Amino acid sequence: MRYTVGQVAGFAGVTVRTLHHYDRAGLLTPGERSNSGYRLYGEADLARLQQILFYRELGFTLEEIAEILADPHADALGRLRARRQALREQIDRLERLVEVAERAMEVQRTGVTLDPRERFEVFGEVAFDLSYATEAGLKWQDSPGHRTAMRNAAEHTKEDWAELMREAARWREELLAAFDAEEPAGGERSLELAEAHRRHIARWFTPCPPDMHRRIADDFVSDARAFALVVPPSQQRPGLAAYLRAAVVANAERRTGPRGRPENETGPHHPHPEPEGEIGRVRASESSRSSLPEGVR
């Protein structure tokens, strides 16, 4: 059986131009020609082409392939072993590049510049879900607040993140205590917790007027990944996300002016926390707002 160059190109998955190049290089010259002078490939030619394509897939150059095929005593096994080692080294390098790319993507999506070890030390079981971070970035991409939050997050040091997480943990303990004690979502303690959470966002990430805080709380109920950033799954209770959202909504309504604008929300973002705890700071603010930094008042 003889095959034309077009037929061989079709079932071998190469181009006619490639076969012509192999012919000119002396690597694969078909054994016969038709009466019209066209190349005709026989079974031996196809077997040789299969070898050529095998070595090409492994990354051998045409010159190396020619040497292997030209000499029956060539150390093909030794060449394959060397190529295997080179491929393993290339795989290791590519895997490192993949890690670098994934790390860069995570920084872009979450704003967290810590390395994996530092993230584990600081965040523990609180994990950033990249799929959620990506969706949130798309959802809020036109929001100046989101851009500010990402910029501030990227500027946080490991020490900043550690303090932020300690502050969040203290707040979370009080939230769980209020929920377990069946404090009403619209009660004073729950409202203070909601306000503390809003101010936490404002200090560490971006100004967070009550209406924005309400939209953030909506995600706690509609997306488990968002709520997991506030309360890890191991500490969650049924109904806790809805409880926090209800407290946030009640607090937003309490702090919204007659025209729907938040009261006392002036000044630039202040990213550094005050030394007092969250609840104590909110209580102090009720009697002495002027003692807080501008942007937190």
N, C-alpha and C positions, 0 to 999 in steps of 0.2 A: 504494500500500500504506500502510495506517495501522496504528499500533501503540498499545496501551494503555500507561499509565504503568508498570504492572507488567512488561509485556514489555520495555519500554525499559530499565527498571532492571535486569532480568535479564541482557540481553546487553551492556549498557554497563558493568556492574560497579559501579553506584552504588545507593543506596537510593531507595525511593519518596519518603522524606522529603526527600532532597537535591533531587530533581526538583521537588517542591512548593516548596521554598525558592527554587530558580532561577526558578520561575514568579512567586512573590510579589515577588521582587526585580526583575522585569522583564527578566531576563537570558535566559530561555528560556520563552516562552509558546507552547504548542502552537497550531498554526494551526486546528485543528478540535476539535469536541466531538461526542460521540455523542448519540443521541436521549435518552439518560438523563443527559446532562450530564457524562460522563466525558471527560477529556483524551485526545486522539488526536494522535499525533506522526507527521508526514510525513517524507519524505526530506530536505527542507530543514531541518526541526527537528533531525534526526539529525546532519546535517552541522554545524549550529551547536553542538550538544552536543559533537561531537568537538573542535571548536575550543576550547570552554570547558574541557574536560577536559585538553587539551594545555597550555593556559596555566596551569591550576591545578597540573598536575604540575610545571611549572617554578617554581611558587611565587608566581605573580601573585595579587593580591587580586581579589575579585569586582568591586570598583569599577574596578580597572585593566582587567580583562577587558571590562567593559561599555563603557569608553571606547574600547578598541581595536575592538570589534565594531560600535560605534555610528557610527564615523567611518571611511569607506573611505580617507580621506586621512591617518589617524592614522599616526604613525611607528612602526609595529609592528616594523620591522627595528631601529630605534634602541633600542626597549624590549628587544628580544631580546638585543641586544649588551650593554646595561647589565645585564640579568639574567645573562647568561653570565659577566660579570666578577664579579658578586656571588656566583654559584655557585662560581667558582674560588676566591674569597677564603674562602668557607665551607668548601670542600674543604680548603684549606690549614689552616684553623683546626681542622677535625675531625681531620686527619692529625696535627697537633701534640697534640691531645687523646688520640689513639690512642697516640702515643709516650709520653705521660705515663702513660696507663693501663698500657701494657706495662711501663714502667719500674717503676711501683708494684708490679705483679704480680711482676716479677723480684726486687725487693727482698724482697717477702713470701715468695717461694719459696726464694731462695738466701741471703738475709740480707746480700747484698753491696750497699752503698749507693754505690759508685763510679759515676761517669757512664761512658758508653761509651768515651770516649777514655782515661780513667784505667784502666778495666778492661783495655783493650788494652795499655797501658803496663805494667801490673802482671802480668797473667796470660798475655800472649802467646798461644800456641796452646792453652793450657789453658782450655777453655770450659765454662761451665755449661749443660747441656742442661735447658731449662725443663720438658720433659716428664718427665725423670727427677726433677728437683727437686720437681715436683708429686706424682709417685707416691711419692717418698721422704717427702714431708710427710704424705701420707695414711697411709703404712705406719707411720711413727713418730709420728703425731700425739698419741698417748697417752703418749709417752715423755717424762719430765722431762728426760732427756739431750738429746733433740732440741730441746726448747724452749730449754734453756740454750745449746745450740750456735747456734741461730738468733739468740738475743739477743746473745751475745758477738760473732758475726759482724757483726751490724748496728752494733756499737759500734766495730769496728776502723776505724782511720784508714787513709788511703792508705799512710802510712809503715808501719803495722802489717802491711798486706797485702803490701807490698814485702818486708819482712823475713821474713814467713811464707813467701813464695814462694821467696826465696833459700835459706832453710833447707830447704824441700822439694826444691829443685833439687840441693842438695848431697847430700841423702839419696838422691835418685833416681840420681845418678851412682854412688853406692856400691852401690845395688841392682843397677843394670845391670852394674857391674863384677863383682859376686859371681855374678850369673847367667851372664855370658859366660865367667867362669872356671870354671863348672860346680861352684861351691861347693855342697855338699849343703844342701837346704832346712832340715834339722835341725842343721846345723853351727853352730859358735859365731858365725861372722860373720853368717850369715843370721838367727840368733836375736837378735843385737844390732840388726840392721836392723829386725826386726819390733818389738822393744821401743822402738826410737827412734821408729818411726811411731806407736805407741800413745801415747808420751809427747808427741809433737807434737800429736796430737788433744787430749790432756788440757790442754796448756798454752794452746792457741789457741781451743779450742771448748768441750769439755765433759769432765768426768771419764770416763775410758774404761777400766773394768776389763777384764781379759782376756776374759771371756765376751762382752762387748759388742764388743770388738775382733774376736773371731772371727766374730760376725754381720756386722760391716762387711766383713770379708774375704770372706765368702760372696758378697756382692754383686759383688766384683771378678771372680769367675768366672762368675756367672750373668747379669751385666748389663754390657755393654761400656761403657755410658755412665758407670757408677760407676768403672770402672778408668781411664777417660780423664781423670778428675779427679786421678788419682795419677800416671799415666804417659801423656803425650799419644800419640795413635796413631802419630805419626811415629817415636817412640822405642820402641814396643812390639816384643816378640819373641814368636813362638809359644811358648806355655807359661809366659810370664812371670807372668800373673795367677794361675795355679794354683801356681806356685812361691812367690809371695808369700803366698798363702793358706796353703800348707803350712807356711811359716815362722811365720806368725801362730798357726796352730793349735798347732805345737810349742812356741812361746813361751808361749802361754796355758796349756798343760798343765804347763810347767815352773814357771809362776808362780802356779798355783792351789793353794790350801791343801787339807788333807785333807778338808774338808767342802764343797769345791767353791766356796769363797769366795776371792776374790783376796787375795794376801798384800800387806801394806804399801800398801793403797789407802785411806788415811785423809786427812781434811782437805779443805778447799774447793778449787774450781778456781782455778788460778793461770794467767792468760792470757798472761803475758809470758815470753818465752824467755830462757834463760841465754845468756851470750855465747859459750860453747863450741859446737863442732859437735855434730851429733846423736850420732855414734858415740862421740866422746870423752866426751860427757855420760853416756851409758849405762855406759861403762866406769868412769867416775869414781864412778857411783852404786853400783857393786858394792862399792867399798871405803869409801865415805864418803857414805851416804845422808843423813846429818844435815846435810850441807852444801847440800842442795837445798831450795828453798822448800817449805813445807807444801803438800800437794796434788799436788806432782810426785813426792814420795817414794813 
